[in-house]
């Protein structure tokens, strides 16, 4: 019982630490989409962002990053797609 409590506390500390240092920057694909999109949320495997389209307006979009394994993610007129 005491071991479970310690494990829970350690998990909470880890989650706080990850949020503080924005762990998404280290685990999300680093492709050209980062230059034209703003991250709203990332709950693996879904990435929610707002991306700039060809007319300069931002569009809310999301993508399942697991579908893009070994592929680049790109912003196509405001929508994220796998290459």
C-alpha positions in Angstrom: 0.0 0.0 0.0 2.8 2.4 0.9 4.7 1.5 -2.3 1.6 2.3 -4.4 1.3 5.7 -2.7 5.0 6.5 -3.4 4.6 5.4 -7.1 1.5 7.7 -7.5 3.4 10.6 -6.0 6.4 10.0 -8.3 4.1 9.8 -11.4 2.5 13.1 -10.4 5.9 14.8 -10.0 6.9 13.4 -13.4 3.8 14.8 -15.1 4.3 18.2 -13.5 7.9 18.2 -14.6 7.0 17.2 -18.2 4.4 20.0 -18.5 6.8 22.6 -17.0 9.4 21.9 -19.7 6.9 21.3 -22.6 7.8 17.7 -23.4 5.9 18.0 -26.7 8.8 19.8 -28.2 10.9 16.7 -27.8 8.4 14.0 -28.9 6.5 15.7 -31.8 7.8 15.4 -35.3 10.1 18.3 -36.2 9.0 19.2 -39.8 8.1 22.3 -41.7 4.6 22.4 -40.1 6.1 23.9 -37.0 7.0 27.1 -38.9 3.3 27.9 -39.8 1.3 26.2 -37.0 0.7 26.8 -33.3 0.2 23.9 -31.0 -3.0 23.8 -29.0 -2.8 20.4 -27.4 -1.1 17.1 -27.9 -2.5 13.9 -26.3 -0.6 11.1 -28.0 -1.4 10.3 -30.7 -3.6 13.3 -31.6 -2.0 16.7 -32.3 -4.3 19.7 -32.3 -3.0 22.9 -34.0 -3.9 26.0 -35.7 -2.2 26.4 -39.1 -1.8 29.3 -41.4 -3.4 28.8 -44.9 -2.3 30.3 -48.2 -4.4 33.5 -47.5 -2.8 34.1 -44.1 -5.7 32.9 -42.0 -5.4 30.3 -39.3 -7.4 27.1 -39.4 -7.9 24.7 -36.5 -6.8 21.2 -37.6 -5.7 17.9 -36.0 -3.8 14.8 -37.1 -3.1 11.3 -35.7 0.8 11.3 -35.6 0.8 7.5 -35.6 -0.4 7.5 -39.1 2.6 9.5 -40.1 5.3 7.3 -38.7 8.4 7.5 -40.9 6.7 10.3 -42.9 6.9 14.0 -42.7 4.0 16.1 -41.5 3.3 19.2 -43.6 0.9 22.1 -43.6 -1.2 22.0 -46.8 -3.2 25.3 -47.0 -3.9 25.2 -43.3 -4.5 21.5 -42.9 -1.9 19.0 -41.5 -1.1 16.0 -43.8 1.4 13.2 -44.0 3.8 13.3 -46.9 
